[in-house]
Amino acid sequence: MKIAFIGLGNMGGPMALNLHKAGHAVSAFDLSTDACKKLGAEGVSIAKSAAETLAGAEVVISMLPASQHVEALYLGSDGKPGLLEHIPVGTLVIDSSTIAAATSRKVAEAGGKRGVAVIDAPVSGGTGGAIAGTLTFMVGGSEADLERARPVLEKMGANIFHAGGAGAGQTAKICNNMLLGILMIGTSEAIALGVANGLDPKVLSEIMRRSSGGNWALEKYNPLPGVMETAPASKGYAGGFGTDLMLKDLGLAQENAAAVRAATPLGGLARNLYAAHSLAGHGALDFSSVIKLVQSKPA
């Protein structure tokens, strides 16, 4: 299948590469020259622009940072037309960015008017899941369009859920990431408390992992350096999922909560803590670096 892939960051790059390895003809693009060179070195065809990726494409996939980027890409900005003006009727668009549900619905509606099917399919699983092809996709859109997308999604992920209509995938994703942000702060506090009392962090982490406090952070993403070799914490908090991206997602959750009058007090507190962490200069570090906020300082 001919696939256009736009957005080759920490998540998009490995996803596009997995499609290439699966035998699909991938034409990829990113504003980052380094990201393009990295994927090009793996044999993936690199286009000179987002529009150029569309040549012959049956499926268009995007993985961009925020709502404004997705809207500008597909709907245009500053008087410039978006990709929907150039995408042929019958093409399937899969947007795997994590953005506002309202934006996903807006793009899907615009696509529908042009005969282009658009589904939102944000992911969970981190960079490790992107590389291994074991991501979880949360899909918003029609069941028929999901079935069209399934053969492609299966090459990038191990779990595919139909959350509902357009925008439902985004709603599921912000609920998940709000919980993840809260869990990481709680896990960090617990580990920091144990270490302040002289406990071995590896032993404490294993105790909690196998007890009622067990969670994904303890299983796969321990926030303390040296406890888990594969976690970003042991790599200087490089790569992974940035603090500023978590802050963005927690902001989306709070905006949504306000719109539907839902009470999310812990989500709001988590957002404020990640905001403080970002303002302290850690916005580019993996979100698990939030443990720095609660670690005891040497006397």
C-alpha positions as CSV (number, residue, x, y, z in Angstrom):
1,M,0.0,0.0,0.0
2,K,1.2,3.5,-0.7
3,I,1.3,5.6,2.5
4,A,2.0,9.2,3.1
5,F,3.5,9.8,6.6
6,I,3.8,13.3,8.0
7,G,5.6,13.9,11.3
8,L,8.7,11.9,12.1
9,G,9.4,12.7,15.7
10,N,10.1,10.3,18.6
11,M,6.9,8.5,17.9
12,G,6.2,9.1,14.2
13,G,9.6,8.1,13.0
14,P,9.5,4.5,14.4
15,M,5.9,4.2,13.3
16,A,6.7,5.1,9.7
17,L,9.8,2.8,9.8
18,N,7.6,-0.2,10.9
19,L,5.3,0.4,8.0
20,H,8.3,0.5,5.6
21,K,9.6,-2.7,7.1
22,A,6.2,-4.3,6.7
23,G,6.5,-3.7,2.9
24,H,4.4,-0.6,2.5
25,A,5.6,2.1,0.1
26,V,6.1,5.0,2.6
27,S,6.7,8.6,1.5
28,A,7.6,10.6,4.6
29,F,8.1,14.2,5.5
30,D,9.0,16.3,8.6
31,L,10.0,19.9,9.0
32,S,13.1,18.6,10.9
33,T,15.9,17.8,8.4
34,D,17.6,15.6,11.0
35,A,14.4,13.5,11.4
36,C,14.2,13.1,7.7
37,K,17.8,12.1,7.3
38,K,17.5,9.6,10.1
39,L,14.5,7.8,8.5
40,G,16.0,8.2,5.0
41,A,19.1,6.3,6.2
42,E,16.8,3.4,6.9
43,G,15.6,3.3,3.3
44,V,12.4,5.2,3.7
45,S,11.5,7.6,0.8
46,I,11.7,11.2,2.0
47,A,9.6,13.8,0.3
48,K,10.4,17.5,-0.1
49,S,7.1,18.7,1.4
50,A,4.0,17.4,3.0
51,A,2.1,17.9,-0.3
52,E,4.7,15.8,-2.1
53,T,4.0,12.8,0.1
54,L,0.5,12.6,-1.4
55,A,1.6,11.3,-4.8
56,G,-0.3,8.1,-5.3
57,A,-1.0,7.7,-1.6
58,E,-4.0,5.5,-0.5
59,V,-3.5,6.4,3.1
60,V,-2.3,9.6,4.8
61,I,-1.0,9.3,8.4
62,S,0.0,12.3,10.5
63,M,1.7,12.5,13.9
64,L,2.1,16.1,15.0
65,P,2.6,17.9,18.3
66,A,-0.7,19.9,18.8
67,S,-4.1,20.9,17.5
68,Q,-2.9,24.0,15.7
69,H,-0.4,21.9,13.7
70,V,-3.0,19.4,12.6
71,E,-5.5,22.1,11.7
72,A,-2.9,24.0,9.7
73,L,-1.8,20.9,7.9
74,Y,-5.2,19.8,6.8
75,L,-7.3,23.0,6.7
76,G,-4.6,25.5,5.9
77,S,-3.4,28.7,7.6
78,D,-2.5,32.3,6.7
79,G,-4.4,32.1,3.5
80,K,-2.6,28.9,2.4
81,P,-4.8,25.9,1.6
82,G,-4.4,22.7,3.6
83,L,-3.7,19.2,2.4
84,L,-7.4,18.4,2.2
85,E,-7.5,20.5,-0.9
86,H,-5.1,18.1,-2.6
87,I,-6.0,14.7,-1.2
88,P,-8.0,12.6,-3.7
89,V,-11.5,11.5,-3.0
90,G,-11.6,8.1,-1.4
91,T,-8.3,8.5,0.4
92,L,-8.2,7.5,4.1
93,V,-6.6,9.9,6.6
94,I,-5.4,8.7,10.0
95,D,-4.3,11.3,12.4
96,S,-2.4,9.8,15.3
97,S,-1.6,13.2,17.0
98,T,-2.9,13.8,20.5
99,I,-5.1,16.9,20.1
100,A,-8.4,18.4,21.1
101,A,-11.4,16.3,20.2
102,A,-13.1,19.4,18.7
103,T,-10.2,19.8,16.3
104,S,-10.5,16.1,15.2
105,R,-14.2,16.5,14.6
106,K,-13.5,19.7,12.6
107,V,-11.0,18.0,10.3
108,A,-13.2,14.9,10.0
109,E,-16.2,17.1,9.0
110,A,-14.1,19.0,6.4
111,G,-12.7,15.8,5.0
112,G,-16.2,14.3,4.8
113,K,-17.4,17.2,2.6
114,R,-14.6,16.5,0.2
115,G,-15.1,12.7,0.1
116,V,-12.0,12.0,2.3
117,A,-12.5,9.7,5.3
118,V,-10.7,11.0,8.4
119,I,-10.3,9.1,11.7
120,D,-8.5,10.1,14.8
121,A,-6.2,7.4,16.2
122,P,-4.0,8.7,19.0
123,V,-1.6,6.2,20.6
124,S,-0.3,5.0,23.9
125,G,2.8,2.9,24.6
126,G,5.6,5.5,24.4
127,T,8.7,5.4,22.2
128,G,9.4,1.8,23.2
129,G,6.0,0.8,21.9
130,A,6.5,2.8,18.7
131,I,9.8,1.1,18.0
132,A,8.5,-2.4,18.9
133,G,5.2,-1.9,17.0
134,T,3.2,-2.6,20.1
135,L,1.3,0.6,20.4
136,T,-2.3,0.9,21.5
137,F,-4.6,2.9,19.1
138,M,-7.7,4.6,20.4
139,V,-9.8,5.3,17.3
140,G,-12.6,7.8,16.7
141,G,-14.6,7.5,13.5
142,S,-16.9,5.1,11.7
143,E,-16.4,1.3,12.1
144,A,-16.1,1.0,8.3
145,D,-13.2,3.5,8.2
146,L,-11.6,1.7,11.1
147,E,-11.7,-1.5,9.2
148,R,-10.1,0.2,6.3
149,A,-7.3,1.4,8.6
150,R,-6.9,-1.8,10.6
151,P,-4.3,-3.5,8.2
152,V,-2.1,-0.4,8.5
153,L,-2.6,0.1,12.2
154,E,-1.8,-3.5,12.9
155,K,1.7,-3.0,11.6
156,M,2.3,-0.3,14.2
157,G,0.4,-1.5,17.2
158,A,-0.8,-4.5,19.1
159,N,-4.1,-3.1,20.5
160,I,-6.8,-1.3,18.5
161,F,-9.9,0.1,20.2
162,H,-12.9,1.7,18.6
163,A,-13.7,4.5,21.1
164,G,-16.7,5.9,19.1
165,G,-17.4,8.6,16.6
166,A,-15.0,11.3,15.4
167,G,-13.1,12.8,18.3
168,A,-13.8,9.9,20.6
169,G,-10.2,8.6,20.2
170,Q,-8.9,11.9,21.4
171,T,-11.2,11.9,24.4
172,A,-10.0,8.4,25.4
173,K,-6.4,9.5,25.0
174,I,-6.7,12.6,27.2
175,C,-8.4,10.5,29.9
176,N,-5.6,8.0,29.7
177,N,-2.8,10.6,29.8
178,M,-4.4,12.4,32.7
179,L,-4.3,9.2,34.7
180,L,-0.8,8.6,33.6
181,G,0.4,12.0,34.7
182,I,-1.3,11.5,38.1
183,L,0.2,8.0,38.5
184,M,3.7,9.2,37.6
185,I,3.6,11.9,40.3
186,G,2.2,9.5,42.9
187,T,4.9,6.9,42.0
188,S,7.6,9.5,42.2
189,E,6.4,10.7,45.6
190,A,6.4,7.1,47.0
191,I,9.8,6.2,45.7
192,A,11.3,9.5,46.9
193,L,9.8,9.0,50.3
194,G,11.3,5.5,50.6
195,V,14.7,6.7,49.4
196,A,14.6,9.6,52.0
197,N,14.2,6.9,54.6
198,G,17.1,4.9,53.4
199,L,15.3,2.2,51.4
200,D,16.9,0.7,48.3
201,P,14.8,2.1,45.4
202,K,15.1,-1.1,43.3
203,V,13.7,-3.2,46.2
204,L,11.0,-0.7,47.1
205,S,10.0,-0.4,43.4
206,E,9.7,-4.2,43.2
207,I,7.7,-4.4,46.4
208,M,5.2,-1.8,45.1
209,R,5.1,-3.3,41.6
210,R,3.9,-6.6,43.1
211,S,1.6,-5.0,45.6
212,S,-1.5,-2.9,45.5
213,G,0.4,0.1,44.4
214,G,1.5,-1.6,41.2
215,N,1.1,0.5,38.0
216,W,2.5,1.1,34.5
217,A,5.2,3.5,35.7
218,L,6.6,0.8,38.1
219,E,6.3,-1.9,35.4
220,K,7.9,-0.1,32.5
221,Y,8.9,3.5,33.2
222,N,10.5,3.9,36.7
223,P,11.2,7.6,37.3
224,L,14.4,7.1,39.3
225,P,17.7,6.8,37.5
226,G,19.4,3.5,37.8
227,V,16.3,1.4,38.7
228,M,15.3,0.4,35.2
229,E,17.9,0.5,32.5
230,T,15.4,0.9,29.6
231,A,13.5,3.8,31.2
232,P,14.3,7.4,30.1
233,A,15.2,8.1,33.7
234,S,18.4,6.0,33.2
235,K,19.2,7.9,30.0
236,G,19.3,11.4,31.4
237,Y,15.5,11.6,30.9
238,A,16.2,12.0,27.1
239,G,13.7,10.9,24.5
240,G,10.5,9.4,25.7
241,F,7.5,11.6,26.3
242,G,8.4,15.2,27.1
243,T,7.2,17.1,30.1
244,D,5.8,19.9,27.9
245,L,3.8,17.3,25.9
246,M,2.4,15.9,29.1
247,L,1.6,19.4,30.2
248,K,-0.2,20.0,26.8
249,D,-2.3,16.8,27.3
250,L,-3.2,17.7,30.8
251,G,-4.3,21.1,29.6
252,L,-6.5,19.4,27.0
253,A,-8.0,17.3,29.7
254,Q,-8.8,20.3,31.8
255,E,-10.3,22.2,28.9
256,N,-12.5,19.2,28.2
257,A,-13.5,18.8,31.8
258,A,-14.5,22.5,32.0
259,A,-16.6,22.0,28.8
260,V,-18.6,19.1,30.2
261,R,-18.5,20.3,33.8
262,A,-16.6,17.2,35.0
263,A,-14.7,17.3,38.3
264,T,-11.0,16.5,37.8
265,P,-9.2,17.9,40.9
266,L,-6.2,15.5,40.7
267,G,-5.9,16.2,37.0
268,G,-5.8,19.9,37.7
269,L,-3.2,19.5,40.4
270,A,-1.1,17.3,38.1
271,R,-1.2,20.0,35.4
272,N,0.0,22.6,37.9
273,L,2.9,20.4,39.0
274,Y,4.0,19.7,35.5
275,A,3.7,23.4,34.7
276,A,6.0,24.2,37.7
277,H,8.4,21.5,36.5
278,S,8.5,22.9,33.0
279,L,9.0,26.5,34.3
280,A,12.0,25.2,36.3
281,G,13.6,24.4,33.0
282,H,12.7,20.7,32.6
283,G,10.1,21.0,29.8
284,A,12.2,19.1,27.2
285,L,13.0,16.2,29.6
286,D,10.9,13.1,29.8
287,F,7.8,13.6,32.0
288,S,9.1,11.0,34.5
289,S,11.7,13.7,35.5
290,V,8.8,15.2,37.6
291,I,10.4,13.1,40.4
292,K,12.9,16.0,40.7
293,L,10.1,18.1,42.2
294,V,9.7,15.7,45.2
295,Q,13.2,14.3,45.8
296,S,14.9,15.2,49.1
297,K,17.8,17.6,48.6
298,P,21.1,16.9,50.3
299,A,21.5,18.7,53.7
